[in-house]
Amino acid sequence: MSLASSTTLIGTDPRYPIIDPRRGQIRLIRLHPGAANDDIVIDVAVHDLSSTCKYAALSYAWGEGECCPISINGVPTVIRPNLCNALRHLRSPSARLILWVDAICIHQASTAERNHQVALMGQIYSTAHQVIVWLGQGSEYTDQVLTSLRSGGRSIEAFSTDLRLRCGLTAVCSRSWFTRMWVVQEVALATRDPRVRCGMMEIPWSVFVRGLARVRDLLEEEISKTEYPHFKFQKSMEVIAAELLASPEKKKLWDGLGVINATWWSQSMLGLNARYEDQSHSGGGYTDVERAGQNYSVDSSSGSAKRTLRKSAYNLKAKVSQVLLLDEVRRDRCAHGLGIQIARTKQFRASDPRDKVYALLAISNFPGKTVTADYSLPVERVFAEATVNIITQHFGHGYNTFPLLPNNLRIREWPSWVPNLSLPESVGSIPGDPTDLCPRDYELQPLLTALGDITHFTNFSADLTVMKVLGLHLGTIKSVMPIDFWDAVEVLMVLRRIRRALPPTDSDLILDVVVARSQLVESLDEESRRFLDQNFRLLWDSLADSTFQADQKTFGWTLETIADPRRLERVLIVTESGQLGLCPQVGVKPGDTVAGLFGINFPMILRRERRDTMLCVAHLAAHRWGHDFLKDMEVKDPEVLEKRHGMKWFTIR
């Protein structure tokens, strides 16, 4: 069946021929041929997915900017500039091109149509003859990068020494396409090898990621050889700046606060926390990062260039790793459940928070009832459905990955047990971030699986506003103490304050709870771990003397290792029975309850209101109910657990 013979029934808007939702129909566009500066002319017609019509599906970032005029079925309309640039670059001078493009083929103003078409997205991309990844307009730098990746071999090795080439790769991997939520499934579902297009340069996806994997290996090797074996990626920005910036004119500070001038910082590929703007939609020129490359064409053998390359390796490795995650999802396809897919793609962004769930439906494994796209539902209901699916079908939940909304930010209709699945780019900056709090996912999963049927321990109201869960009361909070581990000085101040406030406490307990040793030691070798334990014990004992001053030579490395900005806005909690815990600073206060939920030891902070309100995840130590609670437990009947182990049902709204 050809596109010309497809149904072309025109509705009230001639740009959107009517689709029969019962027949699995989509719209396709026919892009008329033309020269580079000719007007863009498009015909739109309806197509049955079951037919043999060949088409290419376009994967791109919508972007912003002044809209461009085009013609659709003879009707003047406008599209966003990045799509306009894509169509101009893809257009043939002599032949018509058949494409599927979401912004044109889906009537975005119709909720019913969006629901119907999103349900077909898996088929749309898997049946496409070709998936085209459009990264935006090219430049000499992006052309050079793609050429090197395509050539392989020694061309890849050049990323180790060529600062301008590395700068160009940073620019490519910083294009907004790599942060867009929908591209995850668009690439994953492509039956054939997708084609990556940047300007007029094109490279197969498999070749692109193979080259990036080799670059990542080179960067890891470079980082492992750094002269700073314990270099912290999270070091304060002003310290990094002092090491990197040589010229006085580049040392502008914001109001003397030690924050690098944003304009220069965004133009420099050296910034470890820089946010690179994709300017591919602007219609000309280079991105800021590409311009910066012109300023760093220095002798790679010089000491300054070597330091610059070494420091830039951390940022570029993070960028490359996120791109390679897309290929990992492509290789896995539907091997994982919704919860794992949401967690592994949390750094990708969506303008509609509901798409953090809906964009993953086609590549998630649903052993039972599936979640379906319905844009008439509010965000909290969509996240509630996803949470219920994760808990009941996959023996897991998102509480050790995603934050709960603090009471002062939560809208009235949002159940307190529903986590915020729409994370911003910087996970550590959000209130209630549970990252690095116990238990870890690999500890939690076997315990949840051991329960057999988790619905015996957790159930929900029909409207998904109330959760009932089996658990154990672990303690009542007596006091709360803020924790701030931004740098070594702050670490010492916090430890001194805790030492004065608490009765004599074992150093191992402080290291486990306050410092979160189980997460910290993952980046250390065995010798460093032993040294950390011994040195921290000496430091903690020394703090009993109010006149003690920690010298840099003895305790400098220990304090720097403990320093971690990810634990900002954390609080130390002390229960009435003297147990210690750590949790996000989300309005937790004395009188709140610590409960181990889900039939295992998963500590949460609850607050008694009309019903319990779930506040956040916690790490509570020194209580009688350990993480090995289920190892010797033969009985999985909730009634027996209530009688024998003192569990109770918590009703959480």
C-alpha positions as CSV (number, residue, x, y, z in Angstrom):
1,M,0.0,0.0,0.0
2,S,1.5,3.4,-1.0
3,L,1.1,6.6,0.8
4,A,-0.8,8.0,-2.1
5,S,-3.6,5.4,-1.7
6,S,-3.9,5.9,2.0
7,T,-7.1,7.4,3.5
8,T,-7.0,11.1,3.3
9,L,-10.3,12.1,4.8
10,I,-10.0,15.8,5.9
11,G,-11.6,16.9,9.1
12,T,-12.2,20.4,10.4
13,D,-8.5,21.2,10.2
14,P,-7.1,20.2,6.8
15,R,-3.6,19.8,8.4
16,Y,-4.9,16.8,10.3
17,P,-6.7,14.2,8.2
18,I,-9.1,12.1,10.4
19,I,-7.5,9.0,12.0
20,D,-9.6,5.9,12.8
21,P,-8.4,4.8,16.3
22,R,-9.8,1.3,15.7
23,R,-7.4,0.6,12.8
24,G,-4.0,1.5,14.2
25,Q,-3.6,4.5,11.9
26,I,-1.0,7.2,11.9
27,R,-0.3,10.3,9.8
28,L,2.8,10.5,7.6
29,I,4.2,13.6,5.8
30,R,5.4,13.8,2.3
31,L,8.2,16.4,2.2
32,H,8.4,18.0,-1.3
33,P,11.8,18.4,-2.9
34,G,13.5,21.7,-3.0
35,A,16.7,23.7,-2.8
36,A,18.2,24.9,0.5
37,N,16.4,28.2,0.7
38,D,13.1,27.1,-0.9
39,D,9.9,27.2,1.1
40,I,9.1,24.0,3.0
41,V,6.0,22.3,1.5
42,I,4.4,19.2,3.2
43,D,1.5,17.0,2.4
44,V,0.0,15.0,5.3
45,A,-2.0,11.7,4.8
46,V,-3.3,8.9,6.9
47,H,-1.5,5.5,6.9
48,D,-2.2,2.1,8.3
49,L,0.7,0.7,10.4
50,S,-0.1,-2.7,9.0
51,S,0.7,-1.6,5.4
52,T,4.1,-1.9,3.7
53,C,4.7,1.8,3.1
54,K,8.3,2.7,3.9
55,Y,8.9,5.8,6.0
56,A,11.7,7.3,8.2
57,A,10.9,8.4,11.8
58,L,12.6,11.6,12.9
59,S,14.0,11.7,16.4
60,Y,14.8,15.3,17.4
61,A,14.6,17.9,20.2
62,W,11.7,20.4,19.9
63,G,13.8,23.3,21.2
64,E,12.8,26.9,21.4
65,G,13.1,30.0,19.3
66,E,11.2,32.0,16.7
67,C,8.9,29.8,14.6
68,C,9.5,29.2,10.9
69,P,6.7,29.4,8.3
70,I,5.8,26.2,6.2
71,S,2.9,24.9,4.2
72,I,0.9,21.8,5.4
73,N,-1.7,20.5,3.0
74,G,-1.8,24.0,1.5
75,V,-2.4,25.7,4.9
76,P,0.3,28.2,6.1
77,T,1.5,27.2,9.5
78,V,4.6,27.5,11.7
79,I,7.0,25.0,13.2
80,R,9.9,25.4,15.6
81,P,13.3,26.3,14.2
82,N,15.2,23.0,15.0
83,L,12.6,21.0,13.1
84,C,12.7,23.5,10.3
85,N,16.5,23.1,10.0
86,A,16.1,19.3,10.1
87,L,13.6,19.3,7.2
88,R,15.8,21.6,5.2
89,H,18.9,19.4,5.7
90,L,17.0,16.2,5.0
91,R,15.1,17.4,2.0
92,S,16.1,16.0,-1.4
93,P,16.6,18.4,-4.3
94,S,14.7,16.0,-6.6
95,A,12.7,13.3,-4.7
96,R,9.9,13.4,-2.2
97,L,10.7,12.1,1.3
98,I,8.2,10.3,3.5
99,L,8.6,10.9,7.2
100,W,6.9,10.5,10.6
101,V,7.4,13.7,12.7
102,D,5.5,13.9,16.0
103,A,5.0,17.7,16.0
104,I,3.3,17.5,12.6
105,C,1.7,14.0,12.6
106,I,0.0,14.2,16.0
107,H,-2.6,16.8,16.7
108,Q,-1.0,18.1,19.9
109,A,-4.1,20.0,21.0
110,S,-6.2,16.8,21.1
111,T,-5.8,14.9,24.3
112,A,-7.7,11.9,22.9
113,E,-5.4,11.7,19.9
114,R,-2.3,12.1,22.0
115,N,-3.4,9.2,24.1
116,H,-4.1,7.1,21.0
117,Q,-0.9,7.9,19.2
118,V,1.4,7.6,22.3
119,A,0.1,4.0,22.6
120,L,1.3,3.4,19.1
121,M,4.8,4.9,19.5
122,G,6.4,1.5,20.0
123,Q,5.0,0.3,16.6
124,I,5.8,3.6,14.9
125,Y,9.5,3.5,15.6
126,S,9.9,-0.3,15.3
127,T,8.2,-0.5,11.9
128,A,10.0,2.6,10.5
129,H,12.3,1.8,7.6
130,Q,14.8,4.2,9.2
131,V,15.2,6.2,12.4
132,I,17.0,9.5,11.9
133,V,18.6,11.2,14.9
134,W,18.8,14.9,14.3
135,L,21.3,16.6,16.6
136,G,21.1,20.1,15.0
137,Q,23.2,22.2,12.7
138,G,26.8,21.4,12.3
139,S,30.1,23.3,12.4
140,E,33.7,22.6,11.6
141,Y,34.1,21.2,15.1
142,T,31.2,18.8,15.0
143,D,32.2,17.7,11.5
144,Q,35.7,17.0,12.8
145,V,34.4,15.0,15.8
146,L,32.0,12.8,13.7
147,T,34.7,12.2,11.1
148,S,37.1,11.0,13.8
149,L,34.5,8.8,15.4
150,R,33.6,7.3,12.0
151,S,37.3,6.7,11.1
152,G,38.1,5.0,14.4
153,G,41.6,3.7,15.2
154,R,44.2,6.5,15.7
155,S,41.5,9.1,15.0
156,I,39.9,8.0,18.3
157,E,43.2,8.1,20.1
158,A,43.5,11.8,19.2
159,F,40.9,12.6,21.8
160,S,43.5,11.9,24.5
161,T,45.7,14.8,23.4
162,D,43.8,17.2,21.1
163,L,42.1,19.7,23.3
164,R,40.1,21.2,20.4
165,L,38.8,17.8,19.4
166,R,37.8,17.1,23.0
167,C,36.1,20.4,23.1
168,G,34.1,19.6,20.0
169,L,33.0,16.2,21.4
170,T,31.8,17.9,24.5
171,A,29.8,20.2,22.3
172,V,28.3,17.3,20.4
173,C,27.4,15.3,23.5
174,S,25.9,18.5,25.0
175,R,23.3,18.9,22.3
176,S,19.8,19.0,23.8
177,W,18.8,15.8,22.0
178,F,20.8,13.8,24.4
179,T,18.7,15.1,27.4
180,R,15.3,14.6,25.9
181,M,13.1,11.9,27.5
182,W,11.4,10.6,24.4
183,V,14.7,9.8,22.5
184,V,15.3,6.9,24.9
185,Q,12.6,4.7,23.4
186,E,12.9,6.2,19.9
187,V,16.5,4.9,19.6
188,A,15.8,1.7,21.6
189,L,12.9,0.6,19.3
190,A,14.6,1.2,16.0
191,T,14.7,-2.1,14.1
192,R,17.6,-1.0,11.9
193,D,20.7,0.9,12.9
194,P,19.6,4.5,13.4
195,R,21.5,7.3,11.5
196,V,23.0,10.1,13.5
197,R,22.8,13.4,11.6
198,C,24.5,16.7,12.6
199,G,24.2,19.3,9.8
200,M,25.3,17.5,6.6
201,M,27.4,14.9,8.4
202,E,25.9,11.5,9.0
203,I,27.2,8.5,10.9
204,P,25.5,5.1,11.9
205,W,24.5,4.9,15.5
206,S,26.5,1.7,16.1
207,V,29.7,3.4,14.8
208,F,28.9,6.5,16.8
209,V,28.6,4.7,20.2
210,R,31.5,2.3,19.4
211,G,33.7,5.4,19.0
212,L,32.3,7.0,22.2
213,A,32.9,3.8,24.2
214,R,36.6,3.9,23.2
215,V,36.8,7.6,24.1
216,R,35.3,6.7,27.5
217,D,37.9,4.0,28.0
218,L,40.7,6.6,27.2
219,L,39.2,9.1,29.6
220,E,39.0,6.5,32.4
221,E,42.6,5.5,31.8
222,E,43.5,9.2,31.9
223,I,41.6,9.8,35.2
224,S,43.2,6.8,36.8
225,K,46.6,8.3,36.1
226,T,45.8,11.7,37.6
227,E,48.3,13.1,40.1
228,Y,45.3,13.6,42.5
229,P,44.3,10.1,43.4
230,H,41.5,11.3,45.6
231,F,40.4,14.2,43.5
232,K,36.8,15.0,44.3
233,F,34.4,15.7,41.5
234,Q,32.3,17.6,43.9
235,K,35.1,20.0,45.2
236,S,33.8,23.5,45.7
237,M,33.7,25.5,42.5
238,E,35.9,28.3,43.7
239,V,38.7,25.8,44.6
240,I,38.5,24.2,41.1
241,A,38.6,27.7,39.5
242,A,41.7,28.7,41.4
243,E,43.5,25.6,40.0
244,L,42.3,26.0,36.5
245,L,42.2,29.7,35.7
246,A,45.5,31.3,35.0
247,S,44.6,34.7,33.6
248,P,43.3,37.5,35.9
249,E,40.6,38.5,33.4
250,K,39.0,35.1,33.7
251,K,38.7,35.2,37.5
252,K,35.5,37.2,37.7
253,L,33.5,36.3,40.7
254,W,29.8,36.9,41.4
255,D,29.6,39.4,44.2
256,G,32.7,38.0,45.8
257,L,30.9,34.7,46.6
258,G,33.4,32.5,44.9
259,V,31.1,31.6,42.0
260,I,32.7,31.7,38.6
261,N,31.2,34.2,36.2
262,A,28.4,32.3,34.4
263,T,29.1,33.6,30.9
264,W,32.7,32.6,30.9
265,W,32.0,29.4,32.8
266,S,29.4,28.3,30.2
267,Q,31.8,29.1,27.4
268,S,34.6,27.0,28.9
269,M,34.7,23.2,28.4
270,L,36.7,23.0,31.6
271,G,33.8,23.7,34.0
272,L,33.0,20.5,35.9
273,N,29.5,21.7,36.6
274,A,29.0,23.7,33.4
275,R,25.7,23.5,31.6
276,Y,26.2,23.6,27.8
277,E,23.4,25.2,25.9
278,D,22.4,23.7,22.5
279,Q,22.3,26.6,20.1
280,S,21.6,24.4,17.1
281,H,18.2,26.0,16.7
282,S,19.6,29.5,16.3
283,G,20.3,29.2,12.6
284,G,24.0,29.9,12.5
285,G,27.4,30.0,14.2
286,Y,29.0,27.7,16.7
287,T,27.8,26.8,20.2
288,D,29.6,28.5,23.1
289,V,31.6,25.3,23.7
290,E,32.8,25.2,20.2
291,R,33.9,28.8,20.3
292,A,35.8,28.0,23.5
293,G,37.8,25.4,21.6
294,Q,39.4,28.2,19.6
295,N,40.9,29.6,22.8
296,Y,42.6,26.3,23.8
297,S,44.7,25.3,20.8
298,V,47.7,25.1,23.0
299,D,50.7,22.8,23.0
300,S,49.4,19.6,24.5
301,S,52.8,18.9,26.0
302,S,52.7,21.9,28.2
303,G,51.9,21.5,31.9
304,S,48.9,23.9,31.6
305,A,47.4,21.9,28.7
306,K,48.0,18.6,30.6
307,R,46.1,19.9,33.6
308,T,43.4,21.2,31.4
309,L,43.0,17.9,29.6
310,R,42.9,16.0,32.9
311,K,40.3,18.2,34.6
312,S,38.1,18.2,31.4
313,A,38.2,14.4,31.4
314,Y,35.7,14.2,34.3
315,N,33.1,16.3,32.6
316,L,33.4,14.7,29.2
317,K,33.3,11.2,30.7
318,A,30.0,12.1,32.3
319,K,28.6,13.4,29.0
320,V,29.8,10.4,27.1
321,S,28.4,8.0,29.7
322,Q,24.9,9.4,29.4
323,V,25.0,8.9,25.6
324,L,26.2,5.3,26.1
325,L,23.3,4.7,28.5
326,L,21.0,5.2,25.5
327,D,22.7,2.4,23.7
328,E,22.6,0.2,26.8
329,V,18.8,0.7,26.9
330,R,18.7,0.0,23.1
331,R,20.4,-3.3,23.6
332,D,18.2,-4.2,26.6
333,R,15.0,-3.0,25.1
334,C,12.1,-4.5,27.2
335,A,14.3,-6.5,29.6
336,H,13.4,-4.4,32.6
337,G,10.3,-3.3,34.4
338,L,9.0,0.3,34.6
339,G,10.7,1.1,37.9
340,I,14.2,0.3,36.7
341,Q,13.6,2.1,33.4
342,I,12.5,5.2,35.2
343,A,15.5,5.1,37.6
344,R,18.1,4.6,34.9
345,T,16.7,7.5,32.8
346,K,16.2,10.0,35.6
347,Q,18.7,12.4,34.1
348,F,16.6,12.8,30.9
349,R,14.2,15.7,30.8
350,A,10.5,16.1,29.7
351,S,8.5,19.3,29.4
352,D,5.4,17.3,30.6
353,P,6.2,15.4,33.8
354,R,3.8,12.7,32.8
355,D,6.2,11.8,30.0
356,K,8.7,10.6,32.6
357,V,6.4,7.6,32.7
358,Y,4.7,7.5,29.3
359,A,7.9,7.8,27.3
360,L,9.1,4.5,28.7
361,L,5.9,2.4,28.4
362,A,6.9,0.9,25.0
363,I,10.3,-0.4,26.4
364,S,9.2,-1.6,29.8
365,N,8.3,-5.1,30.8
366,F,4.8,-5.5,32.3
367,P,4.2,-9.0,33.6
368,G,0.7,-8.0,34.7
369,K,-1.6,-5.0,34.1
370,T,0.1,-2.3,32.0
371,V,0.1,1.4,32.6
372,T,-1.6,3.3,29.7
373,A,-1.0,6.8,28.5
374,D,-3.9,9.2,29.5
375,Y,-3.1,12.9,29.3
376,S,-6.4,13.8,30.9
377,L,-5.0,12.5,34.2
378,P,-3.1,14.8,36.6
379,V,0.6,14.2,37.3
380,E,0.0,12.8,40.8
381,R,-2.4,10.2,39.5
382,V,0.1,9.1,36.7
383,F,2.9,8.8,39.3
384,A,0.6,6.9,41.6
385,E,-0.2,4.4,38.9
386,A,3.4,4.0,38.1
387,T,4.3,3.5,41.8
388,V,1.6,0.9,42.3
389,N,2.8,-0.9,39.2
390,I,6.4,-0.9,40.5
391,I,5.4,-2.2,43.9
392,T,2.9,-4.9,42.9
393,Q,4.5,-6.2,39.7
394,H,8.3,-5.9,40.2
395,F,8.8,-6.4,44.0
396,G,10.4,-3.0,44.3
397,H,9.6,0.7,44.7
398,G,11.2,4.0,44.0
399,Y,11.7,5.3,47.5
400,N,15.5,4.6,47.5
401,T,15.9,6.5,44.3
402,F,13.2,9.2,44.0
403,P,12.2,11.9,46.6
404,L,8.9,12.3,48.2
405,L,7.4,15.8,48.0
406,P,7.8,17.8,51.3
407,N,4.6,18.6,53.0
408,N,5.0,22.3,52.4
409,L,5.4,21.7,48.6
410,R,2.9,18.9,48.1
411,I,-0.5,19.9,46.6
412,R,-3.5,18.7,48.5
413,E,-4.4,16.0,46.0
414,W,-0.9,14.5,45.9
415,P,-0.7,11.4,48.2
416,S,2.3,11.6,50.5
417,W,3.4,8.0,49.5
418,V,3.7,8.9,45.8
419,P,7.3,9.8,45.0
420,N,8.3,12.6,42.6
421,L,9.4,10.6,39.5
422,S,10.2,13.8,37.6
423,L,13.7,14.6,38.7
424,P,15.6,17.7,37.6
425,E,19.0,17.3,36.0
426,S,20.9,17.8,39.3
427,V,19.5,15.1,41.6
428,G,21.5,16.3,44.6
429,S,19.9,19.8,44.6
430,I,16.3,18.6,45.3
431,P,14.6,18.6,48.7
432,G,14.2,15.1,50.0
433,D,16.7,13.4,47.7
434,P,17.1,9.8,49.1
435,T,20.3,9.0,47.1
436,D,23.0,7.3,49.3
437,L,20.6,6.5,52.1
438,C,20.2,2.9,53.2
439,P,19.1,0.4,52.2
440,R,20.8,0.2,48.8
441,D,18.8,-1.2,45.9
442,Y,20.9,-4.4,45.6
443,E,20.2,-5.1,49.3
444,L,16.5,-4.2,49.0
445,Q,15.6,-6.3,45.9
446,P,16.4,-9.8,47.4
447,L,14.4,-9.0,50.5
448,L,11.4,-7.8,48.5
449,T,11.6,-10.9,46.3
450,A,11.7,-13.1,49.3
451,L,8.3,-11.9,50.4
452,G,6.8,-13.8,47.4
453,D,3.6,-11.8,46.9
454,I,4.2,-8.2,48.0
455,T,0.4,-7.5,47.8
456,H,0.1,-9.4,51.0
457,F,2.1,-6.6,52.7
458,T,0.9,-3.6,50.7
459,N,-2.5,-2.6,49.2
460,F,-4.1,0.5,47.8
461,S,-7.5,2.2,47.8
462,A,-9.4,2.1,44.5
463,D,-8.7,5.8,43.8
464,L,-5.0,5.3,44.6
465,T,-5.0,7.9,47.3
466,V,-4.3,5.6,50.3
467,M,-1.7,2.9,50.8
468,K,-1.8,0.3,53.6
469,V,1.5,-1.3,54.3
470,L,2.8,-3.7,56.9
471,G,5.7,-2.6,59.0
472,L,7.3,-2.1,62.4
473,H,7.6,1.0,64.7
474,L,11.3,1.6,65.1
475,G,11.4,4.8,67.1
476,T,10.1,8.3,67.8
477,I,12.3,11.2,66.9
478,K,13.6,13.2,69.9
479,S,16.0,15.7,68.3
480,V,17.1,16.8,64.9
481,M,20.5,18.2,63.9
482,P,21.4,19.7,60.5
483,I,24.3,18.1,58.5
484,D,26.4,20.1,56.1
485,F,29.4,18.3,54.4
486,W,30.3,20.8,51.7
487,D,34.0,20.8,52.5
488,A,36.6,19.6,55.0
489,V,36.1,22.6,57.3
490,E,32.3,22.0,57.5
491,V,32.9,18.3,58.1
492,L,35.0,19.1,61.2
493,M,32.5,21.7,62.5
494,V,29.6,19.2,62.1
495,L,31.5,16.4,63.8
496,R,32.5,18.7,66.7
497,R,28.9,19.8,67.1
498,I,27.6,16.1,67.1
499,R,30.3,15.1,69.6
500,R,29.2,17.8,72.0
501,A,25.5,17.0,71.6
502,L,25.5,13.3,72.0
503,P,26.4,11.0,74.9
504,P,29.5,8.9,74.4
505,T,28.9,7.2,71.0
506,D,31.0,4.6,69.2
507,S,32.9,6.0,66.3
508,D,31.8,3.1,64.0
509,L,28.2,4.1,64.5
510,I,29.0,7.7,63.6
511,L,30.9,6.6,60.5
512,D,28.1,4.3,59.4
513,V,25.2,6.8,59.9
514,V,26.6,10.3,59.6
515,V,29.3,9.7,57.1
516,A,27.3,6.9,55.3
517,R,30.4,4.6,55.2
518,S,28.7,1.9,53.0
519,Q,28.4,4.4,50.1
520,L,31.7,6.2,50.7
521,V,34.0,3.2,50.6
522,E,32.8,2.1,47.2
523,S,35.2,4.5,45.6
524,L,38.2,3.5,47.9
525,D,40.6,0.6,47.7
526,E,41.0,-1.8,50.6
527,E,44.1,0.0,52.1
528,S,42.3,3.4,51.9
529,R,39.2,1.9,53.6
530,R,41.3,0.6,56.5
531,F,43.0,3.9,56.8
532,L,39.7,5.8,56.8
533,D,38.4,3.6,59.7
534,Q,41.5,4.0,61.8
535,N,41.9,7.7,61.2
536,F,38.3,8.5,61.8
537,R,38.3,6.6,65.0
538,L,41.3,8.7,66.2
539,L,39.6,11.9,65.0
540,W,36.4,11.1,66.8
541,D,38.1,10.2,70.1
542,S,40.2,13.4,69.8
543,L,37.1,15.6,69.5
544,A,36.1,14.7,73.1
545,D,38.7,17.4,74.0
546,S,37.0,20.8,73.3
547,T,40.4,22.4,72.7
548,F,41.4,19.8,70.0
549,Q,42.5,21.3,66.6
550,A,42.7,18.9,63.6
551,D,46.0,19.4,61.7
552,Q,46.0,19.0,57.9
553,K,48.8,16.5,57.8
554,T,47.1,14.0,60.1
555,F,43.4,14.4,59.2
556,G,43.3,16.3,55.9
557,W,42.7,13.4,53.6
558,T,40.1,11.9,55.9
559,L,38.1,15.1,56.1
560,E,38.4,15.7,52.3
561,T,37.2,12.2,51.6
562,I,34.2,12.5,53.9
563,A,33.3,15.9,52.4
564,D,30.4,15.4,49.9
565,P,28.0,18.1,48.8
566,R,25.4,15.3,47.9
567,R,24.6,15.2,51.7
568,L,23.6,18.9,51.8
569,E,20.3,19.4,53.5
570,R,20.6,16.2,55.5
571,V,19.7,16.0,59.1
572,L,20.9,13.7,61.9
573,I,18.0,12.3,63.9
574,V,18.1,10.9,67.4
575,T,15.2,8.7,68.7
576,E,14.0,8.6,72.3
577,S,15.8,5.3,72.7
578,G,19.1,6.8,71.5
579,Q,19.1,5.3,68.0
580,L,20.8,7.5,65.3
581,G,19.6,8.1,61.8
582,L,20.1,10.2,58.7
583,C,17.4,11.6,56.5
584,P,16.8,14.5,54.1
585,Q,15.9,17.8,55.6
586,V,12.3,18.0,54.6
587,G,10.6,19.4,57.6
588,V,11.3,16.4,59.9
589,K,10.8,17.4,63.5
590,P,10.7,15.8,67.0
591,G,7.7,13.6,67.5
592,D,7.8,12.1,64.0
593,T,7.8,8.3,63.7
594,V,10.5,6.1,62.2
595,A,8.9,2.9,60.8
596,G,10.3,0.0,58.9
597,L,7.8,-0.7,56.1
598,F,7.0,-3.2,53.4
599,G,7.5,-6.2,55.7
600,I,11.3,-5.5,55.6
601,N,13.6,-3.0,57.2
602,F,13.0,0.0,55.0
603,P,13.0,3.0,57.3
604,M,10.6,5.9,56.5
605,I,9.7,9.0,58.5
606,L,6.0,9.2,59.1
607,R,3.8,11.9,60.8
608,R,0.6,11.2,62.5
609,E,-2.2,13.4,61.2
610,R,-5.7,12.2,60.3
611,R,-3.8,9.3,58.9
612,D,-0.1,8.8,58.7
613,T,1.7,11.0,56.2
614,M,4.9,9.7,54.6
615,L,7.7,12.3,54.8
616,C,10.9,10.7,53.5
617,V,13.4,7.9,53.5
618,A,15.7,7.5,56.4
619,H,18.8,5.5,57.4
620,L,18.3,4.3,61.0
621,A,21.0,2.3,62.8
622,A,21.4,0.5,66.1
623,H,17.8,-0.8,66.2
624,R,16.9,-4.5,66.8
625,W,15.5,-5.1,63.4
626,G,18.3,-5.6,60.9
627,H,18.4,-5.9,57.1
628,D,18.8,-9.7,57.5
629,F,15.4,-9.8,59.1
630,L,13.9,-12.2,56.5
631,K,16.9,-14.6,56.2
632,D,15.6,-17.1,58.8
633,M,11.9,-16.2,58.5
634,E,9.9,-19.1,57.2
635,V,6.4,-17.6,57.7
636,K,5.2,-15.0,55.2
637,D,1.7,-14.7,56.5
638,P,1.0,-11.1,57.5
639,E,-1.2,-12.2,60.5
640,V,1.6,-14.3,61.9
641,L,4.1,-11.5,61.4
642,E,1.8,-9.2,63.3
643,K,1.6,-11.6,66.3
644,R,5.1,-13.0,66.3
645,H,7.2,-9.9,65.3
646,G,5.1,-7.0,66.5
647,M,4.3,-5.7,63.0
648,K,1.3,-3.4,62.4
649,W,-0.6,-1.9,59.5
650,F,0.2,1.7,58.6
651,T,-2.5,3.6,56.7
652,I,-0.8,6.3,54.7
653,R,-2.6,9.0,52.7
